[in-house]
C-alpha cells in the first residue's frame, strides 16, 4: 500500500494522521550535534554518507511518516559557483550579490554532475527507507525566496534591495527569475529521479510581499516550477512564512498540498485554499515549554484539523534548535493516536 503521507497528500483515507517536521534533522538532536561537530553545513551536505545519516536520525528517533533530505535551498547555487556560503548563526551569504545582466551568466544551467553528492545522498536514504516504505521528501527554494538571497546578499528583514529591483527594473528581475525557474526544476527533477517521492517548495520569504507583488513577481514563476515537474506525478507541497493573506493566491500555483504557517488557524487556512490538502501548523515555540504544553498545543491543532481527509501534521515553520526531542516524540505519538483527519 502507498505510504500514509502520500495518501494524505492526495486527499485519500489514511490509517493514521501522518506527521513530519520541517528541520526535523538538525541542531535540536544531540546525535546530530555529536556527528556534525563544528564543520560547515555545506561540507556536511557534500558528504553523502554523513548527509544520509543526518537525514535518517529523526526518522529513527521520532517515528515520523517521512524523511526530508538534509540539504539547503542554496545548494544548487553553491554547486554552480555563484559564491554562496552558509554562515552559522546568520544563514546564506553571497560574496558578490546579483546586481545586473552580467550576473545572469553566473547562473548557468544545473547539470547532474554539479549535485552528484545530493543525488548520492538520495540514493542512500531511499535504500535505507525501503524496508519501512517511508517516503523521502526532496525540496528546493521557490524563485522569489532564492532571488531574495542572491540580491540582498544575506538574510534581511526589509527586503529593500530586491523590492527596489522588482519595481525599478522588472524586466531584469524577470530574466533573473527565468534562470532560477530552470535551475529549480532541474534540481527537483534530479531528486525525484533518484527516488524522492514528494517534494516541498519553500517560498519562505513570500510573506514580505503585498498581494499585488505576489501576483506580479512570485506566483507565475512558482507555477512554472510546479508545472515543470507535474509529469513526475509526485505530490508537491508549497510553503511560506507569514503568507496567511496570500494563501488563496498561492493555492492557484498548482501544488498538491498547501503548507500553512502558525499565523493562521488551520481550519481558516484550509478555507482560504479552497479545501485542498493542507500541512501544518503548530507554532514551533509551543514545543519549548515541555511535554505537557507541547502535547496540549498539538491537540489544539488536531481539533482544528477535524476529520476531513487531506491533512498532514507539521509545525508552522522549522524545529527550533532549543527544542527538546522528547517533546517532539510525544507529539508524534499523540498525532498518530488521536488524529482523526481522513480516518
C-alpha positions as CSV (number, residue, x, y, z in Angstrom):
1,X,0.0,0.0,0.0
2,X,1.1,3.5,-0.7
3,X,2.6,5.3,2.4
4,X,0.2,7.2,4.6
5,X,1.8,10.6,3.9
6,X,1.4,10.2,0.1
7,X,-2.2,9.2,0.5
8,X,-2.9,12.2,2.7
9,X,-1.3,14.5,0.1
10,X,-3.8,13.2,-2.4
11,X,-6.8,13.6,0.0
12,X,-7.3,9.9,0.4
13,X,-8.2,8.0,3.5
14,X,-5.5,7.1,5.9
15,X,-4.8,4.7,8.8
16,X,-3.4,7.5,10.9
17,X,-2.7,11.2,10.5
18,X,0.8,11.5,9.1
19,X,3.4,13.7,10.7
20,X,6.8,15.1,9.9
21,X,8.7,18.2,11.0
22,X,10.4,20.9,8.9
23,X,14.0,20.9,10.1
24,X,13.5,17.6,11.9
25,X,17.1,16.8,11.3
26,X,19.4,19.3,12.9
27,X,20.7,21.1,16.0
28,X,17.8,20.0,18.3
29,X,19.1,16.4,18.2
30,X,22.1,15.5,20.4
31,X,23.1,12.8,17.9
32,X,23.2,15.4,15.2
33,X,25.5,17.6,17.2
34,X,27.8,14.7,18.1
35,X,28.0,13.7,14.4
36,X,28.4,17.1,12.9
37,X,30.7,18.9,15.2
38,X,31.5,22.4,14.2
39,X,32.0,21.9,10.5
40,X,30.3,23.8,7.7
41,X,26.8,22.7,6.8
42,X,27.7,22.8,3.1
43,X,30.6,20.5,3.8
44,X,28.2,18.1,5.6
45,X,25.8,18.2,2.7
46,X,28.7,17.4,0.3
47,X,29.4,14.2,2.2
48,X,26.7,11.7,1.1
49,X,27.3,9.2,3.9
50,X,27.1,11.9,6.5
51,X,24.1,13.6,5.0
52,X,22.4,10.2,4.7
53,X,22.9,9.6,8.4
54,X,21.6,13.0,9.4
55,X,18.5,12.6,7.2
56,X,17.8,9.3,8.9
57,X,18.3,10.3,12.6
58,X,14.9,11.9,13.2
59,X,13.1,9.1,11.3
60,X,14.6,6.6,13.8
61,X,14.1,8.7,16.8
62,X,10.6,10.2,16.2
63,X,8.9,7.6,14.0
64,X,7.8,10.3,11.6
65,X,6.0,9.4,8.4
66,X,8.6,10.9,6.1
67,X,12.2,11.8,5.9
68,X,13.2,15.1,4.4
69,X,16.5,15.4,2.7
70,X,19.3,17.1,4.7
71,X,20.2,19.9,2.4
72,X,19.7,23.6,1.9
73,X,17.9,25.8,-0.7
74,X,21.1,27.4,-1.7
75,X,22.9,24.1,-2.5
76,X,22.4,24.3,-6.3
77,X,23.7,27.8,-6.4
78,X,26.7,26.9,-4.4
79,X,27.2,23.9,-6.8
80,X,27.2,26.1,-9.9
81,X,29.7,28.5,-8.4
82,X,27.6,31.6,-7.6
83,X,29.6,32.2,-4.5
84,X,27.3,31.1,-1.7
85,X,28.2,30.2,1.8
86,X,26.1,29.4,4.8
87,X,27.4,31.2,7.9
88,X,26.5,29.7,11.3
89,X,24.0,31.9,13.1
90,X,23.4,34.0,10.1
91,X,22.4,31.9,7.1
92,X,23.2,32.1,3.4
93,X,25.7,34.8,2.4
94,X,26.6,35.8,-1.1
95,X,30.1,37.1,-1.7
96,X,29.1,39.0,-4.9
97,X,25.3,39.6,-4.9
98,X,23.3,39.8,-8.1
99,X,23.3,43.3,-9.5
100,X,22.8,43.2,-13.2
101,X,22.7,41.4,-16.5
102,X,26.3,40.4,-16.3
103,X,25.4,38.3,-13.3
104,X,23.0,36.2,-15.3
105,X,26.0,34.4,-16.8
106,X,26.9,33.2,-13.3
107,X,23.5,31.3,-13.2
108,X,24.3,28.6,-15.7
109,X,22.2,25.5,-16.2
110,X,22.4,23.0,-13.4
111,X,23.9,19.7,-14.5
112,X,23.5,16.3,-12.8
113,X,27.3,16.2,-12.1
114,X,27.0,19.5,-10.1
115,X,24.8,17.9,-7.5
116,X,26.0,14.3,-7.7
117,X,26.7,14.4,-3.9
118,X,23.0,15.3,-3.3
119,X,21.6,12.6,-5.6
120,X,24.0,10.1,-4.0
121,X,22.6,11.0,-0.6
122,X,19.1,10.5,-2.0
123,X,20.1,7.0,-3.3
124,X,21.4,6.1,0.2
125,X,18.4,7.4,2.1
126,X,15.9,5.8,-0.3
127,X,17.6,2.4,0.1
128,X,17.6,2.8,3.9
129,X,13.8,3.7,3.9
130,X,12.8,0.9,1.5
131,X,12.1,-1.7,4.2
132,X,9.7,0.6,6.1
133,X,8.1,2.0,2.9
134,X,8.8,5.5,4.3
135,X,8.9,8.2,1.7
136,X,11.7,10.8,1.2
137,X,10.7,14.4,0.6
138,X,13.0,16.4,-1.6
139,X,12.9,20.1,-1.7
140,X,14.1,23.4,-3.3
141,X,13.7,27.1,-2.7
142,X,11.0,28.9,-4.7
143,X,12.3,31.5,-7.2
144,X,11.3,34.6,-5.2
145,X,12.9,33.4,-2.0
146,X,16.1,32.4,-3.7
147,X,16.2,35.7,-5.6
148,X,15.9,37.5,-2.2
149,X,19.2,35.8,-1.0
150,X,21.0,36.4,-4.3
151,X,20.1,40.1,-4.5
152,X,20.3,41.0,-0.8
153,X,23.4,39.0,-0.3
154,X,22.3,37.8,3.1
155,X,19.1,37.3,5.2
156,X,17.2,40.5,5.5
157,X,14.2,41.9,7.3
158,X,13.3,44.8,5.0
159,X,13.9,43.2,1.5
160,X,14.9,46.7,0.3
161,X,17.3,45.7,-2.5
162,X,15.1,43.0,-4.0
163,X,12.0,45.2,-3.9
164,X,13.9,48.1,-5.4
165,X,15.0,45.9,-8.3
166,X,11.5,44.5,-8.8
167,X,9.9,47.9,-9.1
168,X,12.7,49.8,-10.9
169,X,13.8,47.1,-13.4
170,X,11.1,44.4,-13.5
171,X,12.5,43.2,-16.9
172,X,15.9,42.4,-15.3
173,X,14.1,40.7,-12.3
174,X,12.1,38.6,-14.8
175,X,15.3,37.5,-16.5
176,X,16.8,36.5,-13.2
177,X,13.7,34.6,-12.2
178,X,13.8,32.7,-15.6
179,X,17.2,31.4,-14.7
180,X,16.1,30.4,-11.2
181,X,13.0,28.6,-12.5
182,X,15.1,26.5,-14.8
183,X,17.6,25.6,-12.1
184,X,14.9,24.8,-9.6
185,X,13.1,22.5,-12.0
186,X,16.3,20.7,-12.8
187,X,17.2,20.2,-9.1
188,X,13.8,18.8,-8.2
189,X,13.7,16.5,-11.2
190,X,17.0,15.0,-10.2
191,X,15.9,14.4,-6.6
192,X,12.7,12.6,-7.9
193,X,14.7,10.6,-10.5
194,X,16.8,9.2,-7.7
195,X,13.8,8.2,-5.5
196,X,12.3,11.2,-3.7
197,X,8.5,10.5,-3.6
198,X,7.3,14.0,-2.7
199,X,8.8,17.5,-2.9
200,X,8.4,20.7,-1.0
201,X,8.9,24.1,-2.5
202,X,10.0,26.6,0.2
203,X,8.9,30.2,-0.5
204,X,10.0,31.2,2.9
205,X,10.0,35.0,2.3
206,X,6.9,35.3,0.2
207,X,5.2,36.8,3.2
208,X,7.2,40.0,2.7
209,X,5.2,40.7,-0.5
210,X,1.9,42.5,-1.0
211,X,-0.8,40.7,-2.8
212,X,-0.1,42.7,-6.0
213,X,3.6,42.0,-5.7
214,X,3.0,38.3,-5.2
215,X,0.8,38.2,-8.3
216,X,3.3,40.1,-10.4
217,X,6.7,38.7,-9.2
218,X,6.2,35.3,-7.5
219,X,3.1,33.5,-8.5
220,X,3.8,32.8,-12.1
221,X,7.4,31.6,-11.5
222,X,6.2,29.3,-8.7
223,X,3.5,27.9,-11.0
224,X,6.2,27.3,-13.7
225,X,8.3,25.3,-11.4
226,X,5.4,23.2,-10.3
227,X,4.3,22.7,-13.9
228,X,7.9,21.7,-14.8
229,X,7.7,18.7,-12.6
230,X,4.0,17.9,-13.0
231,X,4.7,14.9,-15.3
232,X,6.6,13.2,-12.5
233,X,3.3,12.6,-10.7
234,X,4.7,13.1,-7.2
235,X,2.9,15.2,-4.6
236,X,4.1,18.8,-4.2
237,X,3.9,21.0,-1.1
238,X,4.1,24.8,-1.3
239,X,5.1,26.6,1.9
240,X,5.8,30.1,3.0
241,X,6.0,32.0,6.3
242,X,3.7,34.9,7.0
243,X,1.7,34.1,4.0
244,X,-1.8,34.0,5.5
245,X,-3.0,36.9,3.4
246,X,-1.6,35.2,0.3
247,X,-2.9,31.7,0.7
248,X,-5.7,32.0,-1.8
249,X,-3.3,33.2,-4.4
250,X,-0.6,30.6,-3.6
251,X,-3.2,27.9,-3.9
252,X,-3.6,28.8,-7.6
253,X,0.1,27.9,-8.3
254,X,-0.7,24.2,-8.7
255,X,0.7,22.4,-5.7
256,X,-0.9,19.3,-4.4
257,X,-0.7,20.4,-0.8
258,X,-0.6,23.9,0.8
259,X,1.6,24.4,3.8
260,X,0.2,26.7,6.4
261,X,2.3,28.6,9.0
262,X,1.2,29.2,12.6
263,X,-0.2,32.8,12.0
264,X,-3.4,31.4,10.6
265,X,-5.7,28.9,12.3
266,X,-5.6,25.6,10.4
267,X,-9.3,25.5,9.6
268,X,-9.3,29.1,8.3
269,X,-6.2,28.3,6.3
270,X,-7.9,25.3,4.7
271,X,-10.9,27.5,3.9
272,X,-8.6,30.1,2.2
273,X,-7.0,27.4,0.0
274,X,-10.3,26.1,-1.2
275,X,-10.4,22.9,0.8
276,X,-7.3,21.3,-0.9
277,X,-5.0,19.1,1.3
278,X,-3.0,21.1,3.9
279,X,0.0,20.7,6.0
280,X,0.7,22.4,9.4
281,X,0.7,24.3,11.6
282,X,1.9,24.1,15.2
283,X,3.8,27.1,16.3
284,X,7.4,25.9,16.9
285,X,7.7,27.9,20.0
286,X,4.9,25.9,21.6
287,X,7.3,22.9,21.7
288,X,9.7,24.7,24.1
289,X,7.7,24.5,27.4
290,X,7.9,20.8,28.0
291,X,5.9,17.7,27.0
292,X,2.6,18.6,28.5
293,X,2.3,22.1,27.0
294,X,3.6,20.7,23.7
295,X,1.1,17.9,23.6
296,X,-1.7,20.3,24.5
297,X,-0.7,22.6,21.6
298,X,-0.7,19.7,19.2
299,X,-4.2,18.7,20.3
300,X,-5.4,22.2,19.6
301,X,-4.1,21.9,16.0
302,X,-5.7,18.4,15.7
303,X,-9.0,19.8,16.8
304,X,-8.9,22.4,14.0
305,X,-7.8,19.7,11.5
306,X,-11.1,18.0,12.1
307,X,-12.0,14.8,10.3
308,X,-11.8,15.8,6.7
309,X,-9.2,13.9,4.6
310,X,-6.1,15.6,3.2
311,X,-4.2,16.6,6.3
312,X,-0.5,16.3,7.3
313,X,0.6,17.4,10.8
314,X,3.7,19.6,10.9
315,X,5.0,22.7,12.5
316,X,4.2,26.1,11.1
317,X,7.9,26.5,10.4
318,X,11.1,24.6,11.3
319,X,12.0,22.9,14.6
320,X,13.8,25.4,16.8
321,X,17.4,24.5,17.9
322,X,16.5,24.6,21.6
323,X,13.6,22.1,21.1
324,X,13.6,19.1,23.4
325,X,13.4,15.9,21.2
326,X,11.3,14.3,23.9
327,X,8.5,16.9,23.2
328,X,8.6,16.1,19.5
329,X,8.5,12.3,20.3
330,X,5.4,12.9,22.4
331,X,3.7,15.0,19.7
332,X,4.2,12.3,17.1
333,X,2.6,9.7,19.4
334,X,-0.4,12.0,20.1
335,X,-0.9,12.8,16.4
336,X,-0.8,9.1,15.5
337,X,-3.1,8.0,18.3
338,X,-5.6,10.9,18.4
339,X,-5.6,12.5,14.9
340,X,-8.8,11.8,13.1
341,X,-8.5,13.7,9.8
342,X,-9.0,11.3,6.9
343,X,-9.5,8.1,9.0
